[in-house]
Amino acid sequence: MAYVELVAQKGKIEADIQGEKILFKSSGVESDAGHWPTEYVLAALGSCFSGTVFAYAKNKNYPLEKVAIKMKGELGSAPSRIQKIDMAVELIGNLTLEEKERIIKTGERACTVMNTLRNGVEDLQARLL
């Protein structure tokens, strides 16, 4: 299970993840510190995908040394969202093209964040405390 606490006030949005404070930007609170939430969505996707492909490569004894990903998210409206994500993935190691393709396919199938973004969340709602 994932758990995050977040506090937002004028000029600052701060998330607490296992005691680590992370700052976010938002035009709604006029904050300059941190990064945009959409950047964190991309970073979460990239880190989940990377970890997934490393686990698969290790399990298959593939000589994967490094994963480099360049990501771009295009914003959409009505409703506000990331409409399109482009992931350019470079797999570094002494790998055949077939091994690289298997690694990518497994990452696409097994990455939790990618599956969440593709299929949505079954139950998501804001409630008052």
Residue, then its C-alpha position, 0 to 999 in steps of 0.5 A: m500500500a502507498y501512503v502520502e500526507l500532503v499540506a498545501q497553503k499559500g506559497k507552499i505545497e509539501a508532501d510527506i513520504q515516509g518522513e521525507k518532505i517533497l515540495f510541489k509547484s502549483s499556480g493555485v498557491e503561487s509556489d515557486a519551489g519544487h516541481w510540477p505534479t505532472e513532472y512527478v507523474l512522469a518520474a513515477l512512471g519512469s522509475c517504476f518502468s526502470g525498476t520493472v525492466f531491471a527485475y525482469a532482466k536480472n531474472k532472465n540473466y540478461p546483461l542490462e547495465k543501464v536504462a535511460i529514459k526521456m519522457k514528455g507529457e502533453l497536457g490535455s483539457a476538459p478534464s485537465r490531465i496528461q493526455k499523451i506520454d512519450m517514453a524514449v527508452e534506451l537499454i544499455g548492455n550487451l543485449t540482442l534486439e530480441e532481448k531488448e524487445r522482450i524487456i520493453k514488452t515486459g516493462e509495458r505489461a508489468c509496470t504498476v504505474m503504467n498499468t494504473l495510467r492506462n487502466g485508471v483507478e477503480d475508486l478515486q474520490a476526495r472526501l472531507l476529514 
